[in-house]
Amino acid sequence: MKAKTFIDQVEVQVRSGKGGDGSMSMRREALVEFGGPDGGDGGRGGDVVFKASEHINSLLGLYYDPKCYAQDGAPGQSQKMFGKRGKDLVVPVPLGTEVYDVDTGLLVADITEPGQSVIVAKGGAGGYGNVHFKSSVNQAPTEHTPGGPCEERRLRLELKTIADAGLLGFPNAGKSSLLTALSSATPKIASYPFTTLNPMVGTIVYDDWAKIAMADVPGIIEGAAKGVGLGLAFLKHLERSKVLVYVIDMAGTDGREPWRDYEVLKKEIDEYSAELAERPHLVVANKMDDEAAKENLPRFSEETGVEPIAVSCASREGLDAFKEELRRIVNPKTRFHHTHADRKLDIKDMPDTTGDEIPAEAMQFATFLKLEKPKAKSHPSRGNIH
C-alpha cells in the first residue's frame, strides 16, 4: 500500500503527566538531637503542548503516532527534597491547525501564529510532603497528599491552510502552472486530471518585498458537493483566504465551455459554503496563448457578464496585471529591503553643516546606516584650535 504523504485531519489521544506523591518521612540522623517530619513535595506532572511550526505543512507525524503522553512527576523524598518535575511534551503542528475536543465538539484552540503554544492537557500538581502538616499540636505528622491526577482527552486536529489567496478551477485549468509562474512553489504539472492531490502553497514576492501567499487545491468538477471526484474535502484549505481566484481554461480543452465551467464552480462553492461564495474574487482566463482561448474570451464575457484577467503561463502574458489586481484586494504589508546597490548616498555625500543643527534627511540616513549622530563641524568663532 502506498504510504500517505499528506494528512489534514487526525484524532489523537493526549495525556498529561500525573503529579508526584508527597513523601512521608521522619528525620533520623546520628548525633542530631531533634527529628521530626522532613518529607518533600512531589514534582508536578508535565503538560502536553501543541506548538505552531513553520517547518511542517501536514499532520502526518500525528497520523502515525497519535498518542501524546507527557512525563509523570517524581515523588518527593526525605530531607525535604522535591520530586523531579515531569517533562512537558511539545508537539509541533502546522500553522492553521484547529483543535477540537472529540467528546464535546468544542474548539479548544486555533493555532495560526508562528511559535504559538497551547497547553491542551495540563499536568497534575505535586502532592504535599508531611513536613507541611507539622504544627504545635502535631509534632510528628504522618499526613501527606498524593499527586494531582493527569488530564486525558481525545482531540481532533483539522488543518486549514493559511493563504491570502486561493485558486479554484476544474482539473487541467492550469492552477498549478499559474502558481509555478508566480512563485517558487513546484507543484506537479501534467496533462491528466487531478494531478494535484493535496494543497500547495506558494508565495508571490513583489519588488518592494510585500508578500502574498497563494494556495492551490485539487480540481473541482460538477457534483463535487455530492462527493464526485475528490469532492470538496480540500476546500476547507481556502476558508482562511481573503480572496478566491477562479482559474478558467479559456481554451476549452476537451470540448469544454469556459462560461459553463465558471457557473458550475460558483454553484459548487455556494453549496459548500455561502459565506465562502461571498468572498472577494478574481476571474482569470488562462491559456490565452491558444487561438481557441482568444475566440472564447468575448463569448465568456457575454455569457457571464464578467471581464476576466487574461493570462498565459507559457508566454507570461497578463501575469503582472493579475499580480497587481491581487495586491489591490489583499493589500499586503510592504517590507522594504535595501541592498548595497540601493544606497546611492555615502557619508561624504551628506550635506555640509555647521553648528548643532543637522538636516532631517541627514539624520534619517545616519539612522538607516545605524551610525552615530554626525559631529558638527568646528567653527573658529567658538574657540576651536586650528
Sequence and secondary structure as in RCSB ss.txt:
>XXXX:A:sequence
MKAKTFIDQVEVQVRSGKGGDGSMSMRREALVEFGGPDGGDGGRGGDVVFKASEHINSLLGLYYDPKCYAQDGAP
GQSQKMFGKRGKDLVVPVPLGTEVYDVDTGLLVADITEPGQSVIVAKGGAGGYGNVHFKSSVNQAPTEHTPGGPC
EERRLRLELKTIADAGLLGFPNAGKSSLLTALSSATPKIASYPFTTLNPMVGTIVYDDWAKIAMADVPGIIEGAA
KGVGLGLAFLKHLERSKVLVYVIDMAGTDGREPWRDYEVLKKEIDEYSAELAERPHLVVANKMDDEAAKENLPRF
SEETGVEPIAVSCASREGLDAFKEELRRIVNPKTRFHHTHADRKLDIKDMPDTTGDEIPAEAMQFATFLKLEKPK
AKSHPSRGNIH
>XXXX:A:secstr
       SEEEEEEE          B   TT S   B          EEEEEETT  SSHHHHH  EEE      
 BTTTB       EEEEEETTEEEEETTT  EEEEE STT EEEEE        GGGG BTTBSS          
 EEEEEEEE    SEEEE  TTSSHHHHHHHHSS      SSTT   S EEEEEE TT  EEEEEE     TTGG
GT TTTTGGGGGGTT SEEEEEEETT GGG  HHHHHHHHHHHHHHH HHHHTS EEEEEE TTSHHHHHHHHHH
HHHH    EE BTTTTBTHHHHHHHHHHHH         GGG    GGGS   BTT   HHHHHHHHHTT     
 B  GGGT   
